[in-house]
Amino acid sequence: MCLSVKGLTNGAVAVLYPEVIKKLVELMDGDFYVVFSSVHEATIHSSKLCSLEELENLLRTSNSRMTFQKEFLTDKVYYYCREEDKFIMLQGSLKMLVTTIRMDEEN
């Protein structure tokens, strides 16, 4: 599943919107992986159907074919854990916690 915004420009950030996260959990029936193929889009993969190794290979291939370097976002795969309501950055055996950004809470 590919995720972006209406204008298809700088849409990768849409995955951080709380209402989008909630809908993705519903659609994926649980936890999911996020692969940022560029600043414009993210692909969403069910954690039940894909492995981290497959997704890292997909991302490596996608990044190597990218036409414009300014559209590059990351070489990391992210995992959303529904139970903890957190994004976790993954790379091989490395895991780094990235907390969910809450747009609806006041600071």
Backbone as CSV, one residue per row, in Angstrom:
resi,resn,N_x,N_y,N_z,CA_x,CA_y,CA_z,C_x,C_y,C_z
1,MET,0.841,-1.159,0.000,0.000,0.000,0.000,0.894,1.233,0.000
2,CYS,0.589,2.156,-0.878,1.363,3.392,-0.983,0.587,4.517,-0.307
3,LEU,1.279,5.312,0.487,0.651,6.391,1.235,1.304,7.717,0.871
4,SER,0.482,8.713,0.585,0.967,10.057,0.306,-0.151,11.031,0.656
5,VAL,0.000,12.271,0.243,-1.040,13.277,0.428,-1.691,13.554,-0.913
6,LYS,-2.744,14.327,-0.892,-3.527,14.589,-2.092,-2.681,15.073,-3.280
7,GLY,-1.801,16.015,-3.064,-0.988,16.571,-4.141,0.224,15.739,-4.512
8,LEU,0.450,14.637,-3.794,1.583,13.726,-4.017,2.944,14.384,-3.853
9,THR,2.996,15.490,-3.118,4.260,16.179,-2.872,4.512,16.218,-1.366
10,ASN,5.702,15.769,-0.963,6.095,15.736,0.447,5.063,14.998,1.313
11,GLY,4.548,13.904,0.794,3.478,13.175,1.463,3.909,12.087,2.417
12,ALA,5.188,11.786,2.498,5.656,10.708,3.373,5.301,10.967,4.832
13,VAL,5.251,12.217,5.214,4.959,12.590,6.597,3.540,12.191,7.018
14,ALA,2.661,11.923,6.073,1.270,11.570,6.389,1.175,10.350,7.296
15,VAL,2.174,9.489,7.276,2.148,8.289,8.113,2.197,8.635,9.602
16,LEU,2.601,9.827,9.946,2.691,10.241,11.350,1.405,10.852,11.887
17,TYR,0.435,11.112,11.042,-0.829,11.686,11.495,-1.578,10.643,12.318
18,PRO,-2.004,10.985,13.532,-2.678,10.011,14.400,-3.870,9.306,13.744
19,GLU,-4.678,10.038,12.995,-5.840,9.411,12.360,-5.420,8.446,11.255
20,VAL,-4.303,8.720,10.606,-3.773,7.821,9.581,-3.229,6.555,10.236
21,ILE,-2.512,6.715,11.329,-1.977,5.559,12.056,-3.124,4.631,12.464
22,LYS,-4.163,5.219,13.016,-5.316,4.425,13.455,-5.917,3.643,12.283
23,LYS,-6.052,4.279,11.136,-6.629,3.627,9.955,-5.689,2.540,9.434
24,LEU,-4.395,2.776,9.461,-3.434,1.775,8.995,-3.449,0.535,9.886
25,VAL,-3.551,0.726,11.189,-3.640,-0.403,12.129,-4.866,-1.239,11.778
26,GLU,-5.959,-0.557,11.476,-7.203,-1.236,11.077,-7.006,-2.025,9.780
27,LEU,-6.478,-1.356,8.772,-6.288,-1.986,7.459,-5.283,-3.134,7.482
28,MET,-4.232,-2.987,8.266,-3.186,-4.005,8.333,-3.496,-5.067,9.386
29,ASP,-4.555,-4.856,10.122,-4.965,-5.762,11.194,-3.847,-5.946,12.218
30,GLY,-3.232,-4.832,12.596,-2.183,-4.882,13.604,-0.965,-4.063,13.236
31,ASP,0.184,-4.512,13.706,1.449,-3.814,13.483,1.806,-3.792,12.003
32,PHE,2.642,-2.799,11.628,3.034,-2.689,10.229,4.425,-2.071,10.083
33,TYR,5.012,-2.296,8.924,6.291,-1.696,8.551,6.027,-0.488,7.659
34,VAL,6.926,0.489,7.723,6.864,1.656,6.853,8.201,1.763,6.131
35,VAL,8.127,1.849,4.805,9.307,2.058,3.975,9.116,3.397,3.266
36,PHE,9.980,4.350,3.566,9.899,5.659,2.926,10.667,5.606,1.611
37,SER,9.921,5.499,0.519,10.570,5.391,-0.790,11.064,6.745,-1.292
38,SER,10.546,7.831,-0.741,11.019,9.186,-1.036,10.344,10.130,-0.051
39,VAL,10.621,11.416,-0.177,9.943,12.389,0.680,8.466,12.486,0.324
40,HIS,8.103,11.959,-0.826,6.741,12.090,-1.330,5.803,10.965,-0.934
41,GLU,6.342,9.799,-0.565,5.470,8.664,-0.278,6.132,7.647,0.638
42,ALA,5.274,6.854,1.240,5.722,5.741,2.078,4.917,4.522,1.660
43,THR,5.560,3.363,1.683,4.804,2.140,1.433,4.600,1.452,2.777
44,ILE,3.407,0.905,2.947,3.004,0.289,4.198,2.875,-1.210,3.962
45,HIS,3.439,-2.003,4.878,3.466,-3.459,4.732,3.046,-4.114,6.042
46,SER,2.145,-5.052,5.958,1.706,-5.782,7.145,2.882,-6.538,7.754
47,SER,3.007,-6.476,9.058,4.093,-7.201,9.724,3.878,-8.708,9.639
48,LYS,2.663,-9.117,9.319,2.343,-10.545,9.194,2.763,-11.120,7.847
49,LEU,3.015,-10.238,6.873,3.276,-10.709,5.511,4.685,-10.447,4.995
50,CYS,5.460,-9.632,5.687,6.791,-9.253,5.193,7.845,-9.444,6.277
51,SER,9.077,-9.610,5.818,10.196,-9.665,6.760,11.018,-8.389,6.635
52,LEU,11.738,-8.056,7.676,12.599,-6.877,7.675,13.627,-6.984,6.552
53,GLU,14.207,-8.149,6.361,15.225,-8.339,5.314,14.655,-8.030,3.928
54,GLU,13.456,-8.504,3.650,12.817,-8.225,2.349,12.624,-6.722,2.148
55,LEU,12.179,-6.056,3.186,11.911,-4.628,3.080,13.187,-3.803,2.972
56,GLU,14.237,-4.212,3.664,15.524,-3.518,3.525,16.052,-3.657,2.107
57,ASN,15.887,-4.825,1.510,16.298,-5.023,0.117,15.474,-4.154,-0.825
58,LEU,14.166,-4.091,-0.587,13.284,-3.253,-1.388,13.702,-1.790,-1.306
59,LEU,13.997,-1.327,-0.106,14.398,0.061,0.098,15.746,0.356,-0.560
60,ARG,16.686,-0.556,-0.424,17.994,-0.383,-1.057,17.850,-0.242,-2.575
61,THR,17.025,-1.103,-3.166,16.793,-1.064,-4.608,16.122,0.244,-5.003
62,SER,15.101,0.622,-4.258,14.369,1.862,-4.531,15.291,3.073,-4.447
63,ASN,16.104,3.140,-3.398,17.020,4.272,-3.228,18.091,4.321,-4.314
64,SER,18.554,3.175,-4.780,19.589,3.156,-5.816,19.050,3.610,-7.170
65,ARG,17.750,3.493,-7.368,17.131,3.887,-8.644,16.545,5.291,-8.612
66,MET,16.617,5.928,-7.461,16.025,7.254,-7.314,16.706,8.243,-8.242
67,THR,15.907,8.963,-8.998,16.417,9.921,-9.968,16.958,11.183,-9.308
68,PHE,16.230,11.702,-8.332,16.614,12.954,-7.690,17.047,12.711,-6.248
69,GLN,18.295,12.977,-5.950,18.837,12.755,-4.616,18.130,13.609,-3.563
70,LYS,17.605,14.760,-3.964,16.918,15.637,-3.009,15.606,15.032,-2.519
71,GLU,15.123,13.975,-3.166,13.895,13.302,-2.751,14.163,12.136,-1.788
72,PHE,15.448,11.845,-1.561,15.832,10.771,-0.646,15.421,11.149,0.781
73,LEU,14.842,10.190,1.513,14.436,10.467,2.887,15.248,9.661,3.893
74,THR,15.306,8.340,3.730,16.020,7.515,4.705,16.368,6.161,4.112
75,ASP,17.351,5.520,4.723,17.699,4.153,4.326,17.287,3.166,5.428
76,LYS,16.398,3.605,6.318,15.925,2.773,7.422,14.477,2.343,7.182
77,VAL,14.127,1.187,7.726,12.753,0.700,7.731,12.196,0.966,9.125
78,TYR,10.938,1.353,9.191,10.298,1.643,10.467,9.197,0.622,10.739
79,TYR,8.993,0.351,12.014,7.988,-0.619,12.453,7.057,0.095,13.412
80,TYR,5.761,-0.010,13.178,4.797,0.572,14.115,4.241,-0.525,14.994
81,CYS,4.393,-0.361,16.307,3.890,-1.304,17.303,2.595,-0.748,17.874
82,ARG,1.497,-1.395,17.551,0.173,-0.945,18.002,0.068,-0.946,19.526
83,GLU,0.564,-1.987,20.149,0.452,-2.125,21.600,1.115,-0.968,22.343
84,GLU,2.272,-0.535,21.842,3.015,0.551,22.493,2.733,1.918,21.889
85,ASP,2.017,1.954,20.757,1.741,3.195,20.030,3.042,3.941,19.735
86,LYS,3.994,3.201,19.162,5.321,3.755,18.882,5.831,3.296,17.520
87,PHE,6.645,4.153,16.922,7.413,3.763,15.734,8.805,3.357,16.210
88,ILE,9.336,2.322,15.616,10.676,1.842,15.945,11.476,1.804,14.651
89,MET,12.630,2.468,14.639,13.501,2.447,13.475,14.297,1.159,13.494
90,LEU,14.322,0.460,12.382,15.011,-0.822,12.300,16.110,-0.773,11.250
91,GLN,17.183,-1.472,11.518,18.220,-1.695,10.523,18.980,-2.927,10.971
92,GLY,18.760,-4.031,10.261,19.359,-5.289,10.672,18.902,-5.622,12.078
93,SER,19.820,-5.809,12.988,19.456,-6.126,14.363,19.342,-4.879,15.241
94,LEU,19.627,-3.693,14.663,19.546,-2.440,15.412,18.096,-1.970,15.489
95,LYS,17.663,-1.587,16.671,16.321,-1.038,16.860,16.447,0.256,17.653
96,MET,15.779,1.294,17.188,15.806,2.566,17.889,14.389,3.084,18.016
97,LEU,13.978,3.443,19.200,12.629,3.913,19.458,12.430,5.321,18.909
98,VAL,11.340,5.496,18.197,10.938,6.810,17.710,9.502,7.001,18.161
99,THR,9.246,7.956,19.027,7.899,8.097,19.562,6.957,8.707,18.540
100,THR,5.694,8.404,18.698,4.670,8.937,17.825,4.486,10.419,18.095
101,ILE,4.386,11.194,17.053,4.133,12.616,17.170,2.632,12.807,17.304
102,ARG,2.213,13.490,18.322,0.789,13.718,18.553,0.420,15.129,18.092
103,MET,-0.328,15.220,17.020,-0.738,16.500,16.472,-1.922,17.096,17.238
104,ASP,-2.646,16.263,17.986,-3.862,16.713,18.632,-3.657,17.132,20.085
105,GLU,-2.450,17.028,20.600,-2.185,17.403,21.981,-1.503,18.761,22.049
106,GLU,-1.881,19.538,23.028,-1.228,20.832,23.223,0.002,20.652,24.094
107,ASN,1.040,21.429,23.837,2.271,21.362,24.625,2.216,22.323,25.786
